[in-house]
């Protein structure tokens, strides 16, 4: 299924299904989520407005830079 063709109801259904798996099964549930469920969860979070706006935009085809709080030693 193509995320661009989802209705709001379909996106919410997929996101809720993924969240339910994680909620019920914890770490094991994360391994059972489909790619569509993961994309839908990310879309719901992004569209909610709860996250800050990206600091900079990417050019098409440019690899994203992911910033984490981990150090080089994984702590």
VMD Tcl script that builds the backbone (N, CA, C; Angstrom):
set m [mol new atoms 225]
animate dup $m
set s [atomselect $m all]
$s set {name element resname resid chain x y z} {
  {N N UNK 1 A 0.837 -1.172 0.000}
  {CA C UNK 1 A 0.000 0.000 0.000}
  {C C UNK 1 A 0.884 1.239 0.000}
  {N N UNK 2 A 0.500 2.236 -0.750}
  {CA C UNK 2 A 1.279 3.458 -0.889}
  {C C UNK 2 A 0.813 4.489 0.131}
  {N N UNK 3 A 1.730 4.958 0.958}
  {CA C UNK 3 A 1.373 5.910 2.015}
  {C C UNK 3 A 0.717 7.167 1.461}
  {N N UNK 4 A 1.082 7.573 0.265}
  {CA C UNK 4 A 0.502 8.787 -0.309}
  {C C UNK 4 A -0.976 8.615 -0.639}
  {N N UNK 5 A -1.447 7.379 -0.752}
  {CA C UNK 5 A -2.845 7.140 -1.097}
  {C C UNK 5 A -3.713 6.823 0.119}
  {N N UNK 6 A -3.133 6.844 1.331}
  {CA C UNK 6 A -3.905 6.552 2.525}
  {C C UNK 6 A -4.942 7.639 2.787}
  {N N UNK 7 A -6.104 7.212 3.219}
  {CA C UNK 7 A -7.062 8.172 3.768}
  {C C UNK 7 A -6.641 8.423 5.217}
  {N N UNK 8 A -7.193 9.453 5.808}
  {CA C UNK 8 A -6.889 9.722 7.219}
  {C C UNK 8 A -7.275 8.526 8.076}
  {N N UNK 9 A -8.417 7.929 7.764}
  {CA C UNK 9 A -8.890 6.783 8.539}
  {C C UNK 9 A -7.937 5.601 8.413}
  {N N UNK 10 A -7.434 5.351 7.206}
  {CA C UNK 10 A -6.499 4.235 6.996}
  {C C UNK 10 A -5.186 4.485 7.726}
  {N N UNK 11 A -4.680 5.716 7.675}
  {CA C UNK 11 A -3.440 6.051 8.366}
  {C C UNK 11 A -3.615 5.845 9.869}
  {N N UNK 12 A -4.732 6.295 10.405}
  {CA C UNK 12 A -4.976 6.142 11.836}
  {C C UNK 12 A -5.157 4.671 12.217}
  {N N UNK 13 A -5.814 3.887 11.365}
  {CA C UNK 13 A -5.993 2.459 11.633}
  {C C UNK 13 A -4.650 1.747 11.680}
  {N N UNK 14 A -3.796 2.033 10.698}
  {CA C UNK 14 A -2.472 1.409 10.654}
  {C C UNK 14 A -1.625 1.833 11.852}
  {N N UNK 15 A -1.639 3.114 12.174}
  {CA C UNK 15 A -0.861 3.607 13.311}
  {C C UNK 15 A -1.348 2.965 14.610}
  {N N UNK 16 A -2.657 2.894 14.784}
  {CA C UNK 16 A -3.215 2.291 16.000}
  {C C UNK 16 A -2.854 0.811 16.099}
  {N N UNK 17 A -2.834 0.118 14.968}
  {CA C UNK 17 A -2.467 -1.293 14.962}
  {C C UNK 17 A -1.015 -1.478 15.411}
  {N N UNK 18 A -0.125 -0.632 14.905}
  {CA C UNK 18 A 1.279 -0.711 15.305}
  {C C UNK 18 A 1.481 -0.378 16.768}
  {N N UNK 19 A 0.817 0.673 17.237}
  {CA C UNK 19 A 0.926 1.061 18.642}
  {C C UNK 19 A 0.397 -0.055 19.542}
  {N N UNK 20 A -0.700 -0.681 19.158}
  {CA C UNK 20 A -1.268 -1.767 19.961}
  {C C UNK 20 A -0.286 -2.933 20.090}
  {N N UNK 21 A 0.417 -3.254 19.007}
  {CA C UNK 21 A 1.403 -4.346 19.065}
  {C C UNK 21 A 2.501 -4.020 20.070}
  {N N UNK 22 A 3.010 -2.797 20.009}
  {CA C UNK 22 A 4.084 -2.394 20.924}
  {C C UNK 22 A 3.560 -2.325 22.356}
  {N N UNK 23 A 2.354 -1.803 22.521}
  {CA C UNK 23 A 1.774 -1.682 23.855}
  {C C UNK 23 A 1.545 -3.049 24.489}
  {N N UNK 24 A 1.027 -3.994 23.722}
  {CA C UNK 24 A 0.732 -5.330 24.262}
  {C C UNK 24 A 1.979 -6.178 24.466}
  {N N UNK 25 A 2.922 -6.097 23.523}
  {CA C UNK 25 A 4.038 -7.040 23.523}
  {C C UNK 25 A 5.405 -6.420 23.818}
  {N N UNK 26 A 5.454 -5.121 24.015}
  {CA C UNK 26 A 6.723 -4.463 24.327}
  {C C UNK 26 A 7.728 -4.603 23.196}
  {N N UNK 27 A 9.002 -4.864 23.529}
  {CA C UNK 27 A 10.026 -4.958 22.502}
  {C C UNK 27 A 9.698 -5.973 21.404}
  {N N UNK 28 A 9.067 -7.064 21.766}
  {CA C UNK 28 A 8.686 -8.062 20.756}
  {C C UNK 28 A 7.689 -7.452 19.765}
  {N N UNK 29 A 6.794 -6.611 20.242}
  {CA C UNK 29 A 5.818 -5.966 19.379}
  {C C UNK 29 A 6.454 -5.083 18.314}
  {N N UNK 30 A 7.596 -4.495 18.643}
  {CA C UNK 30 A 8.258 -3.649 17.646}
  {C C UNK 30 A 8.713 -4.460 16.445}
  {N N UNK 31 A 9.038 -5.714 16.666}
  {CA C UNK 31 A 9.498 -6.557 15.554}
  {C C UNK 31 A 8.342 -7.065 14.704}
  {N N UNK 32 A 7.129 -6.930 15.203}
  {CA C UNK 32 A 5.961 -7.427 14.487}
  {C C UNK 32 A 5.247 -6.340 13.678}
  {N N UNK 33 A 5.666 -5.094 13.821}
  {CA C UNK 33 A 5.039 -3.998 13.078}
  {C C UNK 33 A 5.414 -4.072 11.606}
  {N N UNK 34 A 4.424 -3.829 10.761}
  {CA C UNK 34 A 4.690 -3.789 9.317}
  {C C UNK 34 A 5.305 -2.441 8.950}
  {N N UNK 35 A 5.879 -2.368 7.776}
  {CA C UNK 35 A 6.447 -1.100 7.301}
  {C C UNK 35 A 5.352 -0.045 7.186}
  {N N UNK 36 A 4.160 -0.433 6.754}
  {CA C UNK 36 A 3.047 0.511 6.665}
  {C C UNK 36 A 2.651 1.033 8.042}
  {N N UNK 37 A 2.637 0.148 9.033}
  {CA C UNK 37 A 2.300 0.578 10.390}
  {C C UNK 37 A 3.344 1.560 10.916}
  {N N UNK 38 A 4.605 1.287 10.660}
  {CA C UNK 38 A 5.674 2.178 11.111}
  {C C UNK 38 A 5.566 3.530 10.415}
  {N N UNK 39 A 5.344 3.510 9.099}
  {CA C UNK 39 A 5.195 4.765 8.355}
  {C C UNK 39 A 3.980 5.548 8.846}
  {N N UNK 40 A 2.891 4.851 9.127}
  {CA C UNK 40 A 1.690 5.519 9.619}
  {C C UNK 40 A 1.925 6.124 10.998}
  {N N UNK 41 A 2.615 5.403 11.884}
  {CA C UNK 41 A 2.926 5.952 13.201}
  {C C UNK 41 A 3.783 7.206 13.066}
  {N N UNK 42 A 4.778 7.164 12.198}
  {CA C UNK 42 A 5.638 8.331 11.987}
  {C C UNK 42 A 4.833 9.496 11.419}
  {N N UNK 43 A 3.927 9.211 10.498}
  {CA C UNK 43 A 3.107 10.273 9.903}
  {C C UNK 43 A 2.210 10.913 10.949}
  {N N UNK 44 A 1.601 10.103 11.802}
  {CA C UNK 44 A 0.727 10.645 12.843}
  {C C UNK 44 A 1.521 11.534 13.799}
  {N N UNK 45 A 2.707 11.085 14.187}
  {CA C UNK 45 A 3.547 11.894 15.073}
  {C C UNK 45 A 3.941 13.203 14.376}
  {N N UNK 46 A 4.376 13.113 13.137}
  {CA C UNK 46 A 4.803 14.310 12.408}
  {C C UNK 46 A 3.645 15.284 12.204}
  {N N UNK 47 A 2.483 14.770 11.870}
  {CA C UNK 47 A 1.326 15.628 11.614}
  {C C UNK 47 A 0.698 16.184 12.890}
  {N N UNK 48 A 1.039 15.602 14.031}
  {CA C UNK 48 A 0.468 16.061 15.299}
  {C C UNK 48 A 0.991 17.434 15.697}
  {N N UNK 49 A 2.154 17.809 15.171}
  {CA C UNK 49 A 2.747 19.095 15.524}
  {C C UNK 49 A 3.511 19.068 16.832}
  {N N UNK 50 A 3.681 17.892 17.419}
  {CA C UNK 50 A 4.380 17.792 18.697}
  {C C UNK 50 A 5.894 17.882 18.574}
  {N N UNK 51 A 6.405 17.619 17.387}
  {CA C UNK 51 A 7.849 17.652 17.185}
  {C C UNK 51 A 8.279 19.031 16.686}
  {N N UNK 52 A 9.496 19.443 17.042}
  {CA C UNK 52 A 9.983 20.716 16.508}
  {C C UNK 52 A 10.210 20.602 15.001}
  {N N UNK 53 A 10.123 21.723 14.328}
  {CA C UNK 53 A 10.372 21.749 12.888}
  {C C UNK 53 A 11.826 21.361 12.621}
  {N N UNK 54 A 12.092 20.685 11.515}
  {CA C UNK 54 A 13.483 20.326 11.188}
  {C C UNK 54 A 14.348 21.584 11.090}
  {N N UNK 55 A 15.589 21.441 11.512}
  {CA C UNK 55 A 16.506 22.585 11.501}
  {C C UNK 55 A 16.851 23.021 10.089}
  {N N UNK 56 A 16.954 22.085 9.201}
  {CA C UNK 56 A 17.265 22.420 7.819}
  {C C UNK 56 A 16.597 21.413 6.906}
  {N N UNK 57 A 16.352 21.818 5.703}
  {CA C UNK 57 A 15.727 20.906 4.755}
  {C C UNK 57 A 16.801 20.213 3.936}
  {N N UNK 58 A 16.464 19.060 3.438}
  {CA C UNK 58 A 17.381 18.285 2.607}
  {C C UNK 58 A 17.084 18.539 1.144}
  {N N UNK 59 A 18.078 18.406 0.350}
  {CA C UNK 59 A 17.903 18.429 -1.092}
  {C C UNK 59 A 17.418 17.052 -1.516}
  {N N UNK 60 A 16.620 16.967 -2.571}
  {CA C UNK 60 A 16.180 15.644 -3.038}
  {C C UNK 60 A 17.373 14.721 -3.306}
  {N N UNK 61 A 17.290 13.506 -2.811}
  {CA C UNK 61 A 18.352 12.525 -3.012}
  {C C UNK 61 A 19.473 12.611 -1.993}
  {N N UNK 62 A 19.468 13.618 -1.146}
  {CA C UNK 62 A 20.511 13.782 -0.140}
  {C C UNK 62 A 20.219 12.868 1.049}
  {N N UNK 63 A 21.248 12.218 1.560}
  {CA C UNK 63 A 21.074 11.315 2.699}
  {C C UNK 63 A 20.806 12.130 3.959}
  {N N UNK 64 A 19.855 11.697 4.787}
  {CA C UNK 64 A 19.561 12.438 6.020}
  {C C UNK 64 A 20.667 12.260 7.046}
  {N N UNK 65 A 20.787 13.223 7.929}
  {CA C UNK 65 A 21.728 13.145 9.043}
  {C C UNK 65 A 20.888 12.973 10.296}
  {N N UNK 66 A 21.097 11.875 10.997}
  {CA C UNK 66 A 20.343 11.605 12.207}
  {C C UNK 66 A 21.183 11.990 13.402}
  {N N UNK 67 A 20.635 12.841 14.227}
  {CA C UNK 67 A 21.342 13.288 15.420}
  {C C UNK 67 A 20.779 12.530 16.623}
  {N N UNK 68 A 21.679 11.932 17.385}
  {CA C UNK 68 A 21.264 11.213 18.583}
  {C C UNK 68 A 22.057 11.743 19.764}
  {N N UNK 69 A 21.707 11.287 20.934}
  {CA C UNK 69 A 22.431 11.686 22.131}
  {C C UNK 69 A 23.488 10.674 22.522}
  {N N UNK 70 A 23.656 9.652 21.716}
  {CA C UNK 70 A 24.663 8.634 22.030}
  {C C UNK 70 A 26.052 9.177 21.762}
  {N N UNK 71 A 26.998 8.694 22.532}
  {CA C UNK 71 A 28.391 9.054 22.311}
  {C C UNK 71 A 29.020 8.009 21.385}
  {N N UNK 72 A 30.240 8.209 21.052}
  {CA C UNK 72 A 30.965 7.276 20.195}
  {C C UNK 72 A 31.064 5.893 20.826}
  {N N UNK 73 A 30.938 5.836 22.158}
  {CA C UNK 73 A 31.080 4.564 22.859}
  {C C UNK 73 A 29.729 3.905 23.115}
  {N N UNK 74 A 28.622 4.474 22.588}
  {CA C UNK 74 A 27.307 3.872 22.741}
  {C C UNK 74 A 26.648 4.107 24.074}
  {N N UNK 75 A 27.126 5.080 24.845}
  {CA C UNK 75 A 26.516 5.365 26.150}
  {C C UNK 75 A 25.743 6.641 26.111}
}
mol reanalyze $m
mol bondsrecalc $m
mol representation Tube
mol addrep $m
